[in-house]
Amino acid sequence: MRTTVELSDPLYRRLKAAAVDRGVRGFSPIVEAAVAEYLDAEGERRDIVRAIEDAEGAWTEADVAEWEDARRRAWSGWKTDRS
């Protein structure tokens, strides 16, 4: 399917250079791959947000305290401060 997309001049130049570097004629393969990757990642982000929202309130205060204690113990052996 053909469509028209407006790009800024700097982005167009980068796209053109990428096509030359890859030895492809035209931009369709690069644009299609980029859009597919974006949409896949967007779906994954939505799934993560939904999982976080579903988990809200699932831990008790004791669960949180236990987790924080375990994290502090695990990080205590690290050479950099992770608190």
Phi, psi and omega in degrees: 000140179260146177207168178248134179230133177267131179235150174292157180303314179299320180292320178300317179296320178295319179296316179298317179295321179296320178296317179297314180301324181274350180071029179257150178263121183087174185252351188306313181298322181289314181295317180298316179296319181294317180294317179298316179297318179298312182294322177298314180295323179297319177297318178296319178299318178298318180297319180294314179299317180298317180296320178295316179297320180293330183276349183303128179083002182284335181263139174279170176300324179294320177299315181297315180298318179297317179297314181299320179295315179297320179295315180299317179296317181296319183281345183297335179273355180283151181282339180250155180285121182244015182279000000 
